[in-house]
């Protein structure tokens, strides 16, 4: 296979598409539908960047070998058509470094990593974690700031630490800011705007009006496998500063996010994609697939929002 020249972004921005991980009836990784999702993102112009395997991709439910094989599948099939950010988060820094080295060797264009799981590390520990990654792998790195509740603690990446590391390391390219804390987002955007280079502050989810009006440059997306045109239109309006025009679309997107978050997001998205003709299998335990009643309730809510029936998945 001829390898296309990789598109190296001069400026990271836009909608980040996140493929979901398909499993077959034996609960084994199934590469075919993963390749279909990559093609969909590109064909429908639904994403400017790919990120995989994120939490919604069930990275934490996959073995180390599966994570590596699945990432290689995305990179190889993408074949340089879009930049690929490899998710390398892990419980410990050594584990994350190992995933980062694999991502580099597999041909990823960048990596994204959150703070180590479970421990709720101290600010000094968080800084040391990122310094280790930055000193080990010379790929663009995106920090990943989670919601405090995600870790059972209030551990977050200090905005001052972000600024200090970004001042020291040119390949600290940006952050996925997923705390949903407006004050924190604005502080990060304000501080990093003082850098003598671009620093990409992505929203963790499609709250684009709220984040792009204060310096955000796009978001990671869980809806663009289902509603690619809606998400793209919302982003384009925000990119040109048409926030009043974008507001009704943001209301609709926010209502959709609230709806799928009533369930485990990947379980809801997998169920809806299956209704459209793409079979991704069940979520891995401890998460369960939506039951018949849950599917009916989900479809009823989508009808109320005005987005049902969905287009056939293609």
C-alpha positions as CSV (number, residue, x, y, z in Angstrom):
1,X,0.0,0.0,0.0
2,X,1.3,3.4,-1.0
3,X,1.6,5.6,2.1
4,X,0.2,9.1,1.6
5,X,2.2,12.0,2.9
6,X,1.0,12.8,6.4
7,X,-0.8,16.1,6.9
8,X,1.1,17.8,9.7
9,X,-1.0,20.5,11.1
10,X,0.6,23.9,11.4
11,X,-2.3,24.8,13.8
12,X,-4.3,22.2,15.7
13,X,-8.0,23.1,15.6
14,X,-11.4,21.8,14.7
15,X,-13.5,18.8,15.5
16,X,-11.7,15.7,16.9
17,X,-13.4,12.5,15.8
18,X,-13.3,9.5,18.2
19,X,-13.9,6.1,16.7
20,X,-15.6,3.6,19.0
21,X,-14.1,0.2,19.5
22,X,-16.1,-2.7,17.9
23,X,-16.3,-6.1,19.5
24,X,-17.7,-9.2,17.9
25,X,-20.2,-11.7,19.5
26,X,-17.2,-13.4,21.2
27,X,-16.2,-10.1,22.9
28,X,-13.1,-9.8,20.7
29,X,-11.8,-6.7,19.0
30,X,-13.2,-6.5,15.5
31,X,-11.1,-4.3,13.2
32,X,-13.6,-4.1,10.2
33,X,-16.1,-1.6,11.7
34,X,-13.3,0.4,13.1
35,X,-11.9,1.0,9.6
36,X,-15.5,1.9,8.5
37,X,-15.6,4.6,11.1
38,X,-12.3,6.1,9.9
39,X,-13.6,6.2,6.4
40,X,-16.9,7.8,7.6
41,X,-15.1,10.6,9.4
42,X,-13.2,11.4,6.2
43,X,-15.9,10.9,3.7
44,X,-18.5,13.0,5.6
45,X,-15.9,15.6,6.6
46,X,-17.0,14.9,10.1
47,X,-13.6,15.3,11.7
48,X,-10.4,17.4,11.3
49,X,-8.4,15.1,13.5
50,X,-8.8,11.6,14.9
51,X,-8.2,10.6,18.5
52,X,-8.0,6.9,19.6
53,X,-8.6,4.9,21.7
54,X,-10.2,7.4,24.1
55,X,-12.2,6.6,27.2
56,X,-15.5,6.5,25.1
57,X,-13.6,4.1,22.9
58,X,-13.4,1.8,25.9
59,X,-9.7,2.1,26.2
60,X,-9.8,1.1,29.9
61,X,-11.7,-2.0,29.1
62,X,-9.1,-3.2,26.5
63,X,-5.9,-5.1,27.2
64,X,-2.6,-3.5,26.4
65,X,-2.2,-5.7,23.3
66,X,-5.7,-4.8,22.1
67,X,-5.1,-1.1,22.6
68,X,-1.9,-1.3,20.5
69,X,-3.4,-3.4,17.8
70,X,-6.5,-1.2,17.5
71,X,-4.4,2.0,17.4
72,X,-2.3,0.5,14.6
73,X,-5.5,-0.4,12.8
74,X,-6.6,3.2,12.8
75,X,-3.2,4.6,11.8
76,X,-2.7,2.1,9.0
77,X,-6.2,2.5,7.6
78,X,-6.2,6.3,7.9
79,X,-3.0,6.2,5.8
80,X,-2.1,9.8,6.5
81,X,-5.5,11.3,5.5
82,X,-6.1,13.0,8.9
83,X,-3.7,13.6,11.8
84,X,-4.1,10.9,14.5
85,X,-3.7,11.7,18.2
86,X,-3.0,8.5,20.2
87,X,-4.5,8.3,23.7
88,X,-1.8,7.0,26.1
89,X,-3.4,7.6,29.5
90,X,-2.7,4.9,32.1
91,X,-2.7,4.3,35.9
92,X,1.0,5.1,36.2
93,X,3.5,7.3,34.4
94,X,5.7,4.3,33.3
95,X,2.6,2.7,31.6
96,X,1.7,6.0,29.8
97,X,5.3,6.3,28.6
98,X,5.2,2.8,27.2
99,X,2.0,3.6,25.3
100,X,3.5,6.9,24.1
101,X,6.6,5.1,22.7
102,X,4.4,2.6,20.9
103,X,2.3,5.4,19.5
104,X,5.4,7.1,18.1
105,X,6.6,3.9,16.6
106,X,3.2,3.1,15.1
107,X,3.1,6.5,13.3
108,X,0.8,8.6,15.4
109,X,1.0,12.4,14.8
110,X,0.5,13.3,18.5
111,X,-0.4,11.9,21.9
112,X,-3.0,12.9,24.5
113,X,-2.6,11.9,28.2
114,X,-4.5,12.7,31.3
115,X,-3.2,12.5,34.9
116,X,-2.6,9.0,36.3
117,X,-5.8,7.3,37.3
118,X,-6.9,6.5,40.9
119,X,-4.2,8.2,42.9
120,X,-5.2,11.8,42.5
121,X,-1.5,12.9,42.3
122,X,-0.2,16.1,43.9
123,X,0.5,19.1,41.7
124,X,4.2,18.2,41.8
125,X,3.4,14.7,40.8
126,X,1.3,15.8,37.9
127,X,4.0,18.1,36.6
128,X,6.6,15.3,36.9
129,X,4.2,13.0,35.0
130,X,4.1,15.4,32.0
131,X,7.8,16.3,32.2
132,X,8.6,12.6,31.9
133,X,6.4,12.2,28.8
134,X,7.7,15.4,27.2
135,X,11.3,14.3,27.8
136,X,10.8,10.8,26.5
137,X,8.7,11.2,23.3
138,X,9.2,14.0,20.9
139,X,5.7,14.0,19.6
140,X,3.2,16.9,20.1
141,X,1.5,16.2,23.4
142,X,-1.9,17.3,24.5
143,X,-2.6,17.3,28.2
144,X,-6.0,16.1,29.3
145,X,-7.7,17.8,32.2
146,X,-10.6,15.7,33.6
147,X,-13.6,16.6,35.7
148,X,-12.8,16.3,39.4
149,X,-15.5,13.7,39.9
150,X,-13.9,11.5,37.2
151,X,-11.2,10.5,39.6
152,X,-13.0,10.7,42.8
153,X,-10.9,13.7,43.8
154,X,-10.5,17.3,42.8
155,X,-7.1,16.7,41.1
156,X,-6.7,19.0,38.1
157,X,-3.8,20.3,36.1
158,X,-2.9,23.7,37.5
159,X,-3.2,26.5,34.9
160,X,0.2,27.8,36.1
161,X,1.8,24.4,35.5
162,X,0.3,24.3,32.0
163,X,1.8,27.7,31.2
164,X,5.2,26.8,32.7
165,X,5.5,23.5,30.8
166,X,4.2,25.1,27.5
167,X,6.8,27.8,27.9
168,X,9.6,25.2,28.3
169,X,8.5,22.6,25.8
170,X,7.5,23.6,22.3
171,X,6.0,20.2,21.6
172,X,3.4,20.7,24.4
173,X,0.8,21.4,21.7
174,X,-2.4,22.0,23.8
175,X,-4.9,20.5,26.1
176,X,-8.2,18.6,26.1
177,X,-10.0,20.5,28.8
178,X,-12.8,18.3,30.0
179,X,-13.6,19.6,33.5
180,X,-16.7,21.5,32.2
181,X,-15.6,24.2,34.6
182,X,-15.9,27.6,32.7
183,X,-13.7,29.5,35.2
184,X,-10.9,26.9,34.7
185,X,-11.3,26.9,30.9
186,X,-11.1,30.7,30.7
187,X,-8.0,30.7,33.0
188,X,-6.2,28.2,30.8
189,X,-7.1,30.0,27.6
190,X,-6.1,33.4,29.1
191,X,-2.7,32.2,30.3
192,X,-1.7,30.2,27.2
193,X,-2.8,33.1,25.0
194,X,0.3,34.9,26.3
195,X,2.6,32.3,24.8
196,X,4.6,33.4,21.7
197,X,3.0,30.5,19.8
198,X,-0.3,28.8,19.2
199,X,-1.5,26.6,22.1
200,X,-4.6,24.6,21.3
201,X,-7.3,24.6,24.0
202,X,-9.8,21.9,22.9
203,X,-13.1,21.5,24.8
204,X,-13.6,17.9,26.0
205,X,-17.0,17.8,24.5
206,X,-19.1,19.8,22.0
207,X,-19.9,22.9,24.2
208,X,-18.5,25.0,21.4
209,X,-20.3,28.3,21.8
210,X,-19.3,28.4,25.5
211,X,-15.6,27.6,24.8
212,X,-14.8,29.1,21.5
213,X,-16.0,32.5,22.5
214,X,-13.3,32.7,25.1
215,X,-10.4,31.2,23.1
216,X,-11.2,27.5,22.5
217,X,-10.3,26.1,19.1
218,X,-12.7,23.2,18.8
219,X,-13.6,20.1,20.7
220,X,-13.4,16.4,20.9
221,X,-16.7,15.0,19.8
222,X,-19.0,12.1,20.8
223,X,-21.9,13.2,18.5
224,X,-20.2,13.4,15.1
225,X,-20.7,9.7,14.3
226,X,-24.4,10.3,14.6
227,X,-24.9,14.0,13.6
228,X,-21.9,15.0,11.5
229,X,-23.6,17.8,9.7
230,X,-25.0,19.4,12.9
231,X,-21.6,19.3,14.7
232,X,-19.8,20.6,11.6
233,X,-22.2,23.5,11.1
234,X,-22.0,24.5,14.8
235,X,-18.2,24.5,14.6
236,X,-18.1,26.5,11.4
237,X,-20.4,29.2,12.9
238,X,-18.3,29.4,16.1
239,X,-15.0,29.5,14.1
240,X,-16.2,32.7,12.3
241,X,-17.5,34.2,15.5
242,X,-21.2,33.9,14.6
243,X,-22.1,32.9,18.2
244,X,-25.7,34.3,18.1
245,X,-26.4,32.4,15.0
246,X,-24.8,29.3,16.5
247,X,-26.7,29.4,19.7
248,X,-29.8,27.5,18.6
249,X,-27.6,24.7,17.3
250,X,-25.7,24.7,20.6
251,X,-29.0,24.3,22.4
252,X,-29.8,21.3,20.3
253,X,-26.3,19.8,20.6
254,X,-26.3,20.3,24.4
255,X,-29.7,18.6,24.6
256,X,-28.4,15.7,22.7
257,X,-25.4,15.5,25.0
258,X,-27.6,15.5,28.1
259,X,-29.7,12.7,26.5
260,X,-26.8,10.3,25.7
261,X,-25.1,11.1,29.1
262,X,-28.2,9.6,30.9
263,X,-26.7,6.3,29.8
264,X,-23.1,5.4,29.3
265,X,-22.3,7.5,26.3
266,X,-20.6,4.8,24.3
267,X,-23.5,2.4,25.0
268,X,-26.0,4.9,23.7
269,X,-24.0,5.8,20.6
270,X,-23.4,2.1,19.9
271,X,-27.1,1.4,20.2
272,X,-28.0,4.2,17.8
273,X,-25.4,3.3,15.3
274,X,-26.7,-0.3,15.3
275,X,-30.1,1.1,14.5
276,X,-28.6,2.9,11.6
277,X,-26.8,-0.3,10.3
278,X,-23.3,-0.2,11.8
279,X,-22.8,-3.1,14.3
280,X,-20.2,-2.4,16.9
281,X,-21.2,-5.0,19.4
282,X,-21.9,-4.6,23.1
283,X,-19.9,-2.5,25.5
284,X,-17.6,-4.4,27.7
285,X,-18.5,-5.0,31.3
286,X,-19.0,-3.5,33.8
287,X,-21.0,-1.4,31.3
288,X,-24.0,-3.1,29.8
289,X,-25.8,-2.6,26.5
290,X,-29.0,-0.6,26.5
291,X,-32.1,-2.7,27.1
292,X,-35.2,-2.5,24.9
293,X,-36.9,0.0,27.3
294,X,-33.9,2.2,27.3
295,X,-33.7,2.2,23.5
296,X,-37.3,3.1,23.2
297,X,-36.9,6.0,25.7
298,X,-33.8,7.2,23.9
299,X,-35.5,7.2,20.5
300,X,-38.5,9.0,22.0
301,X,-36.3,11.7,23.3
302,X,-34.6,12.1,19.9
303,X,-38.0,12.5,18.4
304,X,-38.8,15.3,20.9
305,X,-35.5,17.0,20.0
306,X,-36.4,16.7,16.3
307,X,-33.5,14.6,15.1
308,X,-35.3,11.3,14.5
309,X,-35.2,9.3,12.3
310,X,-31.5,9.4,11.8
311,X,-29.9,9.1,8.3
312,X,-28.7,5.6,7.4
313,X,-25.1,5.2,8.5
314,X,-22.9,5.5,5.5
